[in-house]
Amino acid sequence: MTAASPHEDRAAAGRRRAAMALLAVTLLAVAAVRVRLAPLPLERDEGEYAYAGQLALQGVPPFVELYNMKMPGIYWAYAAVMAVFGQTPAGIRVGLLALNAATVLLAYRLGRRVFDPLASAVAACTYAWLALGAGVMGPVAHAEHFVVFFVLLGLLCLPSPGGASAWRALLAGLFLGAAFTMKQHAAPFMVYGGVCMVAILLRERAVPVGKKCVHAGLFALGAIAPFIAICAIMWNAGVFATFWFWTFTYARSYISQVPVRDAAQAFVDGTLRAAEHTWLCWLVAVLGVAGLWRYRQRALLVGGLAAAGLVAISPGFYFREHYFILLLPAVAAFATMGAQVLAGLPGCRTRQAVVLLLVAALFWGQLWQRQWWFFTSGDLFGVSRSMYRAQPFPESLEVARYIREHSGPNDRVAVLGSEPQILFYAQRRSATPFVYMYPLMEVHPAAKDMQREMIAGIERAMPKFVVVVSVKVSWLVRKASATDLFDWYPGFLDAHYRHVGMFDLGPTVSEFYWDAEMSGHAHSSEDTIDVFVRNDAAHPPVAPESGP
């Protein structure tokens, strides 16, 4: 083997320094944007996670006072973030900033298995920018960010060739299993990790078969351990049957709503939305896919990661924008490979590093050019509207402020609509575990029973406040939806509550009125919020509470 020349050593050292500088600059720039957008009002998924995390910090286990089909690991992750950074939108987003920075560094370390330092840094930085983009709702702390973190951590723990280790096998399984507890969509990555583990063990000719079996068993044990732990916690809390119904029985019904015949068009539409501001990067990534045959050592890592990501975004054929975060590590890797293909064209070979950086700068620059206002705006209301149109996320802050100022910590609130962020902001517990209306509006055998259970629960609790959110996206009513809830609540409110607040949502500004201010005003918008207080409830403002 020929020793490297001093010139080659200097060149390699220069590429390493350039890689570290690129990572540092990117992390600082991404952090600056995330800090600017940190106070952005929570959207409803974040509101659910934050409210569940708030309950967890109060000692209430998942599926006791909140029903949903997501795995509860994300609730505990939010609880941990809020315990460190505070129970505010900014605190949650700072936690996301830290998680994202760690994910970028993991992507760099994992990329070093198939790329040189500079190319690995390009891939990691590309992921950082893609994961921030509006096309995938990147500033929002969706569960997919947490899934990617644990997936990359698990893959990084997989033994490298010639370095088989029982501890690394166990840790790899544990972290991939933890990804599944964040969201069920991580299951394909667990399978992919298992395939990688088997492939690594098969190449270890010097390792006895018995030892290989032990390592494989430890990986499998680690992969299922987090889920077994969750089942034990749910059993101990007395809600295992409820947990199983929502995360598996109902979830199967949920992913069967979209016909298979619509899957291809849904995938195309979802991809176009995700790549709207970064299409050049995705185009170069396609070139990287085409050139995969030139880098067979990358096929298992990058190709397998892409295959697992494609399966992970596909359950139910919904292809929502934030699902594509699960595909971004593979997209970033393929884009880097595409840039390398361009750098290897005739006339570019002597300056491959420069060409690689220039190509990468082109798709990073497009992302900034297309989203300059989004990244730099101080108008957080406008940013929220640009991402979600006229959905009641900014208005939820005002609704919650009023409720908190006119209620005590033991008062309950019922939100008729899918807006759990109101409960989180108000720091009041829900009168019903149904914080989303979607399962009640879908067409499945349990929908009518869910509506009746919600009605009975609210009538028992007689919450101090009822919030009625008349926004289509907050309900997604079908033609065949059960109507028990709609038939019931107007009479219930007329008998026991009085109207104290009204909102008209608009694309650029919303109008709202409280108490006597409502006199002479009627709703002028199709999208509205109405707030009601129980007739026998004392209504003057209560003493301010301590705490966040």
Phi, psi and omega in degrees: 000128184278132179290148179291143179285158177305324179296317179295321177298317179295321179296317179296318178296322178295320178294322178295317179296320178297321179296315180295320179295318179297316178298314183298313181296317181296315180298320179292317181294316178297319179298321180298318179292316181295323177295318179300320183269001185303320181283004180309134180305142179295142169269182193289325177296315176300320179299319177298310182297319182292318178296317178296320176295322176298316177298319180298320178293340176268003177089012180263117181291158174301152176070012171266309180240013179209128178249134168192166187272356183281151177293147188281356180301324180294330178293316179290327176297317177297319179301318179295317179298315183289330177296330181269315190253353177105155183269064179221160174304318180297320179298317179296318183287329174294322174299320177296321178303312180296317179297317181296319179298318178296321179296319179298317179293323176296318178299321178296312182296320179292322179296334179296346178286341181229346181240161169284170186304318184291316179295322178296321177294321177299316180297315181295319180291324176297317175300317182303316181287318179299320183287354177261346190291153178293333182298333177246015182055045188299326180290349184270139186276063178289159181298334182300326177299320180290322178299312182299318179304308183289327177296311180295322178296318178295316180295325179293331180281346178302140181300141173278158179307129182084001182233040180303133183213133179297318182294319180293322177298316180295315181295320178301314178297317181300315183290322176293323175295324177296325177300321179295326179288345174283321179191141183299339181298347180282351184306317179299329178289328175296316178297316179299317177299321177297319178297317178299318181298314179297316180298320178296315181294324179294331179279346181277081184292334183277349182271128180300151182302319180299320179291323177299318179296322178297315180296318178296320179295321178294321176299312181297319179298315178297323183294325183266346185301314180300321179292319177299320179297318178297316179301318179296318180295317179295321178297316181295329179278354179079020183234023183299317181298319178294314177304313183293320179300311186287319187274344181232304183296304179292322181301324177297322177293321182298318184278003177254012184284325184268125180298146180300327182296340180266359188296314184298315180294322178297321179295315179299314180298316180296319180295319179297322177293316182294325184261010187305317184259358186226030187298330179296319177297315179295325178294316177295327177297323176298321175298322177295322177298316181297331181266009183299328183298337180283345184231071187297334179291344179267351188299315183292313185290304186280314180296318178294322178297320178293317180298316178296321179295320178297319177293322184294330181273358190264343183306128180079351181058035178275321177050049177290156188305313185288343174300328185290349173302327180293339181264347189296323177303319179290320178299316179297319179294316180293323177298320177296318178296322176297319177296324177293323176300315178296322180292339180268003179291157179305135182093349181250350192297326184284347181228048185300319182297320181293315179296319177303314181291323179295317179296315178299320180297328179297312182280337170291320180296321178298319180300317179291318182297320182283340185233026183303312181296318182299318183284331189249351186292142171265000180272087185291330173300313180295322178297316179298317179294324180294330180273322191235005182057211188275066173255150195277044182281313175296322182294334181300329179297317181289319177301313182294323179301314181297314181298316182294322182286343183242026179209166176258169185297340180264356178286147180256158180227138172248126178251111176271088186154167183263069184226066183294344178298334177297318179296319180296311180299317183286343185055043176236144183275149184285148176282352182216145176288349180277096180262353172241139177269347185303312180299331181283337181265343180289161182263098177206162188301332185270355188299314181296319178296323177298316180297318179294322178296320178295316179300312181297321180295318179293320179295325177290317185284330185044065185299154179293320181239143170236129178247123179252115181258106181261071178231126188305317184291343179278353182233315184053058181289134174263165177298325183263013180296144172296148186244010183306317183296317180290327178289333187270313197291328178300317178293323178297316179293317180300324184281329192233354189225159174235152186280124182234352181204146179215141180231139169243116183276136177231166183292332181240336181209150177240144177254138177216152183220143179239142170051237185296337179297338183288343184303127178085359181252143174231157180298136180240007182232156175285334182257115187222162170229135175233138182244133181234143176243146181297140186301321184270008183275135172295131190249349179298155178304139178269168180298141180300146177270157170275164179110181184292000000 
